[in-house]
């Protein structure tokens, strides 16, 4: 009786409706969670996970470091100029020490060399500048390596996964089921997707940090040039 009423109300045979319902339930059951999908990627997912953690750590650490390095006290250079012109060398050095930024450390070295030939002062500032740039760029090579290595590692995982899938297909007896073929392929493709998901943000983050460093280096060069020009003014 219920099947007859169902046919009358929906216009679709009861057997068809039941089949569709069962098919929908089966489709729902075949949905794969992200964790299961990651585990299906095989051995390559473990180094990819380590690379992702390293990329996040390097980016956050460098971002905070560069953000701190780019902050100079308001009117810092002008205050240094006034102190140097007034002969307050000790006060100028103390102000640089309190700022504790790449620019301030460069100027502090130049101030400590006042009285020496201008060429010696310039060389001292340049040497400190090279050290500061090296500190700013610390870790960036690792982030660049991750940006390039993660997609390649993911592709390697895909290749090995495809080899295993085709070995399973070759060893299968009788007709090959589409499930066996598609299952092996999609599991192998997981590592490529994971490698790209890690590599692309790492590449963008690397270029963003390089831009921040370029901005800081420009500020360092501008401040050092201003300081050397100050030492050549007639007042000194």
N, C-alpha and C positions, 0 to 999 in steps of 0.2 A: 504493500500500500504506500509506504513512504517513497519508494522508487517511482511509483506512478505519479504521485503528487509532485515529486521533484521534476519529472519530465514535463508535467503540465505547466508548472510555474516558470521554469527556465527555458524550456524549449530545447534543452540539451539532454541527450540520453544520460541516465544515471551512471552507467559504466564509464562514459567519457568524463563526466564530472569527477568521479572518484579517481580516475587515472590522472587527470590534471592536478587534482589535489595531491596525489601521491608524488607526481613529478615535481610539484612545487616544494613539497617537503624534502624530497631528495636533493633538489637544487640548493635548498637552504642548508641541508646537512653538509654539502660539499664546499661551502664557503670556508676559506682558510684564514686564520688569524695571522697577524703580523709576526707573532712569535713562531708559529708553526712554519710560516713562510721563510723566516730567517734561518730556522734550524734545517729546513730542507735544502738550503744552499750548500751545505757540506762544509768541508774543512776551511775553505777560503773565507767564510764568514767570521771566523775567529780573529785572524790578523786584520780583517777589515774593521772589526769592532775596536780593536786596539788603535788602529790608525785614526778612527773617528774620535776617540777619546783624546788622543794626542793632539789632533787638529784643534779641538775645542779648547784644550788647555793652553796651547801655544797662542791661539788668537786672543783669548781673554787676557792672558798674562801680558802679551805685547800691547794690547789695546790699553790696558790700565797704565802700563809703563809709559807709553807714548802720550797718553792724556796728561799724566803728571809732568812729563818733560816739556810739554808745550805750554804749560802754565807759568808765566813770569809775572811777578807782582806788577800792578798797574804803575806805569811811569818808571819802571825799573831802570831802563837805559838813561833816561833823563836825570834821575837821581845820581847815578854813577858819574855822569858827566859833571854835574855840579860839584860833587865831592872831590873829584880829581882836579878840577879847575881851582877849587879852594884849597887844595893841598891836603885834604883829609884822606890820606891813603889808607890809614887803618880803618876808618869808618866805611870806606868803599869796599875793602876786603871783607869786613864783617857783614855788610849788606849782601855781598855775593854768596858768602857762606850760608846765610840764612835762607836765601832763595833756593839753593841746592837744585839747580837745573843745568842742562848742558850749556846754555848761554852764560849763566852766571859763573860756572866753573871755568869757561874759556876766559871771561873777562877777569876773573880773580887771578888766573895765571898771568895775564898781561899786566895787571896792576902790580903784582908782586915783582915784575921785571922792570918797572919804571926806573929810569936812571941808566939802564943799559942801552946799547945801540938799538935803533928802531928795527933793524933786521933781526936781531936776536929776539926781540919782543914778538915780532911777527912769526918767527919760527916756533916759538914756544906756544903761541896761540894755535897755530896750525897743528902742532903735535897733539895738543889737548883735544882739538876738534876731531882729529882722526880717531882718537880713543873713544870719544863720545859717540861718534857715528857707528863705530864697531859695537858699542854697547846697545845702541838703538836697533841695530840689525840682528842682534842675537836671537836665534830661533827661527828667523824667517826662512833660512835655507831648509829647515825641517818642514815648515809648512808648505813650501814649494815642492819638496819631495813628495809629501803626502798627496798634494794636488795632482801630481803626475803618476804616482805609483798606485793609488787606489783604483782608478779605472783599469789600469793594466792588470792589477791583481784580480779584479773582478772578471776581466776577460779571460784570464788564465783559469779561474775557477769554472767559468762557463765551458771552456774547451775541455777540461778534464771531466766535467759533468756530462757533456755531450758524448765523450768517448765511452763513459760508463753506460750511458743510456743506449748507445748503439751496440755495446757488448751484450747488454741484457736483451735487446731485440734479436741479435744474432743467435743467442742461446735459447730463445723462446721456441718451443715446439708448436707446430701447427700454425694457424693464422695469427697474425699480430693484432692485438686489440688496440683500438685508438687510445684507450686509457693508458696503456703501457707506453705508447709513443709520446703522447702529449704530456704525461706525467713526468717522464724523464727530461723532456725538453724544457718545461716550465721551471722545474727545479734547477736546471743548469743555468737558465737565464736570470735567476734571482741574484747571483753574484755580480753580474754585469750591472744590473740596476743598482745594487748596493754600492758598487764602486763609483758609479756616476753620481749617486746621491751624496757620497762623501767627497769626491774629487771636485765637483763644481763649486760648492760653498767654500772649500779650502782655497780654490783658485781665486774666487772673488775676494775672500778675506785677505789673501796674500797681497793682491793688488791694492786693496784698501789701505793696508798697513804701509805698503811702499809709498803710497801717496801721502800718508801722514808723516812719514820719515822725511820725504822730500820737503814738506812744508817746514819742518823743524830745522832741517839743514839750511834752508834758505834764510830762516830767522837767525841762525848762528852766523852765517856768512855776513849778513847785513849788519849785525851787532859788532862783529869783529872789525869790519871795514870802518864803521863809525868810530870805534874806539881808536883805531890806528890814525884816522884823520884827526881825532881830538889831540893826540900826542904831537901832531905836527903843527898845531895852531901856535901863533906867536906868543900867546899868553904863557905857554909852558917853556 
